[in-house]
Amino acid sequence: MNRISLCMIVQNEEQFIAQCLQSAVDLVDEIIIVDTGSTDRTLEICKSFGAKIYSFSWNDNFSEARNAALSYAHGEWILVLDADDELSISTHDFIRDLLNQKSYDAFFFITKNLVGDPKNPSFLNYAQLRLFRNQPSFRYSGAIHERIPKLPNITYQLVPVMITHYGYLDSVVQAHHKVERNLAILHAELQTKPFDRFLHYYSGNEWLRSGQPNAAIEHYEQAMRSKTESEEQDWLPDLPLKYAFALWQTGQIGRAILVVLKAIKEFPEYTDLYFLLGNMYLEQQEWELAKEAFDRCLHLGEPSPVFPTQAGCGTYLPAFLLGVIEFTNRNWTNARIYFEQSVHDDPDYLPAVTYLCLCDWCEARYSLVNERIQFLRVQNGDKNSLWGLIYSINQSLMTKKIYIDLDNLTHTTSFFTCLATLTSCEGQVQRLGQLLLQLPIQWHRLAMREEWYYALYGKYHLMSCTTLREIRR
């Protein structure tokens, strides 16, 4: 038989637990829930799916809780999900077929992490061991960021099964106090393993996530210096990437570029390194170097799932940024080619559609402008005022009137993006300057504070602020 036991650990997961269980209930034969102290409706929801529920006294050790869940499983196979995961239902038949073959004992799935702003998240992908035979040898280790060590005489396979993970969205991280919890556990672990590069790497990640890059740099540098080795090093290429990004955030862009260039020699197929390099060159307005890096991204394509990777860094994102470079240098035809490539690779990537609209406007293709505005309006609905922003700026410039309804303008990131791109257009600086003078001063602070969160595109997004300062002088 090939029965599947779904094994989970939970605590106050009522926001996502029903979605998670619904995505797997038709695939699995039993649901094992180990609860570490829920006080909300989590257990009530789990019971509605027929789950078997066991209590576990939380002791700041994720591995021990997970292993307790594994010990209760009766199926021949174990599927592991987090409460804020969602398994792709369309892969159920594929997963069942995996169990019928005799060649493999364990399978890695692709976890797609939604990161940052829930309304405009980034996507980070990496491979995780999610499905394996119910054997005592498969047990987790590590108090945090727990994993099952690779075992001798065990056959593994990476398969195209996608799990969407919502736990890294800002709202979820804050609601569950994940950064504080994780840092406390990592700190305790480092007391007994002060040179463990794995622990320093994840400590750096937590500090970086909490907006404290200087603290992150200290841990990344310790991880880079450490010579201790662990069996699992799939995170190793991501270490110099995160270290360089933290350096960039603290204004040490020269050091950051050197770190990336050195890492590229060791991991030449890691697309994310070239993508970060291109963004740093873009900030420096080193157009040719940026174009070379982004071209390399497109040549390499999306990296292997064995690398932790930002989704799109080998397809629509570098194509978009190549378009931005051409647009900034007023090469409308070349810009259009890249933006169209970006839209082709990801039709839902609206910034590329927005820039196509701006290309149309710069080339006086006003009928196309209106068509794209209508498309953006349908795509965005009431979620933001992107379409209204483009329409208002376009109309104001065409009629030589400056008007923006600031009270109703909610999508501030798109606002600064559009202002920056339009500032580069011939003959528009003075009129845009008049518009900028109307902006509340807190918007400028917002743009600067959120630059690193939104602007992997670089400081050209803040050209509008530069224009404002020039006019005021």
Secondary structure, DSSP 4 states (H G I P E B T S, - for coil): ---EEEEEEESS-TTTHHHHHHHHTTT-SEEEEEES---SSHHHHHHHTT-EEEE----S-HHHHHHHHHHT--SSEEEE--TTEEE-GGGHHHHHHHHH-SS-SEEEEEEEEEEE-TTS-EEEEEEEEEEEE--TT---BSSSS-BPPP-TT--EEEEEEEEEEEEEEHHHHHHTTHHHHHHHHHHHHHHH-TT-HHHHHHHHHHHHHTT-HHHHHHHHHHHHH-----S--TTTTHHHHHHHHHHHHTT-HHHHHHHHHHHHHH-TT-HHHHHHHHHHHHHTT-HHHHHHHHHHHHHH-SPPTTS-EETTTTTHHHHHHHHHHHHHTT-HHHHHHHHHHHHHH-TT-HHHHHHHHHHHHHTT-HHHHHHHHHHHHHHHTTS--HHHHHHHHHHHHHTT-----GGG---HHHHHHHHHHHHTSTT-HHHHHHHHTTS-HHHHHHHHHTHHHH-TT-GGGGHHHHHHHHHH-
